[in-house]
């Protein structure tokens, strides 16, 4: 972890992991990993819940970043989604991890916030992740490419024309890719007053103990919070 991040934050992050559809076994480890990450870097504190009624304007105003950790299905009501939209419009930061792209299909605004909706994935397997936009603070310091074992999400559309792609993969290196020669895996964007960062990695509990993956998440949180530019 880079020491320059220490002491720069001490803001609050709301970690939300309500599942209506598929539930990832890794969610508890993810919550604990995020708490450790905030404490060990002296950057942020975590409040975690699966109660979607907390997605209201008053509650969200306490947080610099709202992080959706693999929620699934139609997990927000219309009112809750409107509160999230207000939060973003007021400059809030949003981070989505893994299954956050596999929900709220009925609300196109949520798809825009995430960047792209999950379509399907092949069996988990080892693959090579390529780092793009290496000057961007979320991936600065990362090696050009690295091996990783995960669920490799296919998306209903390629978000590249509206986001800054940070990680991508080459479908010729693994089985089951369905997006062709350009397959983004993680990205960020300025969005309607706020900032949004999404990574499709993070299926397995082991990810939340992996320093490289957690640095990726940390940088995404700090960027969404405007602690780093």
Secondary structure by P-SEA (a helix, b strand, c coil): ccccccccccbbbbbbbbbccccccaaaaaaaaaaaaaaaaccbbbbbbcccccccccccccccbbbbcccccccccaaaaaaaaaaaaabbbbbbcccccccccccaaaaaaacccccccccbbbbbbbbcccccccccccccbbbbbccccccccccccccccccccccccccccccccccccccccccccbbbbbbcccccccccccaaaaaaaaaaaaaaacccc
